[in-house]
Amino acid sequence: MDYPKHLIDEATRRIQGHRVEGFVAGQGPIRPKLMLVGEAPGKTEIENHIPFSGQAGKELMNALKSVGLSRDEVYITSAVRSRPYRIVQRINGRTKKSEIVYPNRTPSKTEVFAHAPILDYELQHIQPSLIATLGNIGLQRLLGNGYTISKNHGKLYTGPVLELNPPHDAYQFSTKQYRVLPLFHPAAIFYNRTLTETILEDWQKLGKILAEKK
């Protein structure tokens, strides 16, 4: 998606001074069957500018396929558009020499807030019939800190979502109603294989919700 320049400028100004790099725009059709809201781009996404194109993206594509969807049919975006990274000094296991690496990290609430105008713009223009949040970051951006993926995964929410107020200095709830289904982040399976069945069941719930709209 192409965003108004003033939104890009605002996000850039608000994120200044944070350890982030690059910018990845949301991709997909207007008025899709499904809008996916992830966390933030990783190194692969920053390099090719394709949301969810890394290792987690492969899991996501398999999940979409399981409910009869392809990447082209959904709109994919994230709460934060730049890659948050850490600076880590370590000893290289192969060369035994000291090196500095820049691994991904979880974005802060300040960084989510900095990019909030862009997600608001997408919600207004994409007009999805169903939103699936992937992990806690996207979930809490839309519904607040009272929601967690462990407690609310697979439970359909219908109601307002959080958006910036007119001065852009705090969140408020939207006047428009949305349907939001919280799902585990595709990368969760890499760290906890016991979630495999739960993740599959949640995606089957999503498939049923989409089928009801046909």
C-alpha positions in Angstrom: 0.0 0.0 0.0 1.1 3.6 -0.7 0.7 5.8 2.3 0.4 9.6 2.3 3.8 11.2 2.7 2.8 13.0 5.9 2.1 9.7 7.6 5.5 8.3 6.7 7.1 11.5 7.9 5.2 11.4 11.2 6.1 7.8 11.9 9.8 8.5 11.0 9.8 11.5 13.4 8.1 9.5 16.2 10.5 6.5 15.9 13.6 8.7 15.8 16.3 7.6 18.3 15.1 4.0 18.5 17.1 1.0 17.4 15.1 0.2 14.3 15.8 0.0 10.6 14.0 0.1 7.3 10.3 0.3 6.5 8.0 -2.4 5.2 4.5 -1.4 3.9 1.4 -3.6 4.2 0.5 -5.6 1.1 -2.7 -7.1 -0.2 -6.1 -6.2 -1.7 -8.6 -3.6 -0.6 -11.6 -5.1 1.2 -10.0 -8.6 1.6 -11.6 -11.6 3.3 -8.9 -11.3 5.9 -6.4 -8.8 7.3 -3.4 -10.1 9.3 -1.7 -7.9 11.8 1.7 -9.1 12.9 4.4 -7.7 15.2 7.2 -6.2 13.1 9.4 -7.0 10.1 12.5 -9.1 10.5 15.8 -9.0 8.6 14.4 -10.9 5.6 11.4 -8.6 5.3 13.6 -5.5 5.5 15.7 -6.8 2.7 12.9 -7.8 0.3 10.1 -5.6 1.5 7.6 -8.5 1.6 5.7 -9.0 4.9 6.1 -12.4 6.5 8.6 -13.7 3.9 11.0 -15.2 6.4 10.9 -18.4 8.3 7.7 -17.5 10.1 6.2 -16.5 6.8 6.5 -20.1 5.6 4.4 -21.3 8.6 1.9 -18.5 7.9 1.5 -19.5 4.2 0.9 -23.1 5.3 -1.8 -21.9 7.8 -3.5 -19.8 5.1 -3.5 -22.8 2.8 -5.1 -25.0 5.4 -8.2 -22.7 5.3 -8.2 -22.3 1.5 -6.5 -18.9 1.3 -3.4 -17.7 -0.5 -1.2 -14.6 0.2 -2.8 -12.8 -2.7 -6.3 -12.9 -1.0 -5.3 -11.4 2.3 -3.9 -8.1 3.5 -0.8 -8.5 5.5 0.6 -5.8 7.8 2.1 -5.3 11.3 1.9 -3.0 14.3 5.4 -1.8 13.7 6.9 -1.2 10.2 10.6 -1.0 11.0 12.8 -3.8 12.3 13.6 -3.5 16.0 17.0 -4.8 16.8 19.4 -5.3 19.6 23.2 -4.9 19.6 24.9 -8.0 20.9 28.6 -8.6 21.3 29.5 -12.3 21.2 32.2 -14.8 20.4 31.7 -16.4 17.0 31.5 -20.2 17.5 33.3 -21.0 14.3 36.1 -18.3 14.2 36.3 -17.9 18.0 36.6 -14.1 17.4 34.6 -11.4 19.0 31.8 -10.0 16.8 28.8 -7.7 17.0 25.4 -8.9 15.7 22.1 -7.2 15.5 19.3 -9.7 16.2 15.6 -9.0 16.1 13.8 -8.0 19.3 10.2 -7.4 20.4 9.1 -3.9 19.7 8.3 -1.6 22.6 4.9 0.0 23.2 6.5 3.4 22.3 7.5 1.9 18.9 4.0 0.5 18.4 2.5 3.9 19.2 4.9 5.6 16.8 3.6 3.6 13.9 -0.1 3.7 15.0 -1.1 6.4 12.4 -0.2 4.0 9.6 -2.2 1.1 10.9 -5.1 3.4 11.5 -4.9 4.5 7.9 -4.9 0.9 6.7 -7.9 0.0 8.8 -9.9 2.9 7.4 -9.0 2.1 3.8 -8.7 -1.7 3.7 -12.0 -2.2 5.5 -11.4 -5.9 6.2 -14.4 -8.2 7.1 -12.2 -10.0 9.6 -8.9 -9.2 11.3 -6.6 -11.8 12.7 -3.9 -10.6 15.0 -0.7 -12.7 15.1 0.8 -12.7 18.6 0.5 -10.3 21.6 1.8 -7.1 19.9 -0.8 -6.8 17.2 -3.5 -8.0 19.6 -2.8 -5.4 22.3 -2.3 -2.7 19.7 -6.0 -3.2 18.7 -7.7 -4.3 21.9 -5.4 -3.1 24.7 -3.2 -4.7 27.4 -6.1 -6.5 29.0 -6.0 -9.0 26.1 -3.3 -11.7 25.9 -2.8 -14.4 23.3 -2.6 -17.1 25.9 -6.0 -16.1 27.3 -7.8 -14.9 24.2 -6.5 -17.0 21.3 -9.3 -18.4 19.1 -12.0 -16.2 20.7 -13.7 -13.9 18.2 -14.1 -10.3 19.4 -16.6 -8.0 17.9 -16.5 -4.3 18.8 -14.4 -1.1 18.6 -10.6 -1.2 18.3 -7.9 1.2 19.5 -7.0 4.1 17.3 -5.2 7.4 17.8 -7.2 10.4 19.0 -7.2 13.5 16.8 -4.2 15.1 18.4 -2.3 11.8 18.0 -1.1 11.8 21.6 -3.2 8.9 23.0 -5.4 6.0 22.0 -9.2 6.0 21.9 -11.7 3.4 20.8 -13.1 3.6 17.3 -16.7 4.3 16.5 -16.6 1.6 13.9 -17.0 -2.1 14.9 -14.5 -4.7 13.8 -14.3 -8.5 14.1 -10.9 -9.6 15.5 -9.7 -13.1 16.0 -6.5 -13.4 18.1 -4.1 -16.1 16.8 -0.6 -17.2 18.0 2.3 -15.7 16.0 3.5 -18.2 13.4 6.9 -18.2 15.0 5.5 -19.5 18.3 5.8 -23.0 17.0 9.5 -22.7 16.8 9.8 -22.1 20.5 7.0 -24.3 21.8 6.1 -27.4 19.7 3.3 -28.3 22.1 1.3 -25.4 20.6 1.0 -27.2 17.2 -2.4 -28.6 17.8 -3.8 -25.4 19.4 -2.6 -23.3 16.5 -4.2 -25.7 14.0 -7.5 -25.6 15.9 -7.5 -21.8 16.0 -6.9 -21.6 12.3 -9.8 -24.0 11.7 -12.0 -21.6 13.7 -10.9 -18.9 11.4 -11.8 -21.0 8.4 -15.3 -21.6 9.8 -15.8 -17.9 10.5 -14.8 -17.0 6.9 -17.1 -19.8 5.6 -20.1 -18.3 7.5 -19.7 -15.1 5.5 -20.1 -16.8 2.1 
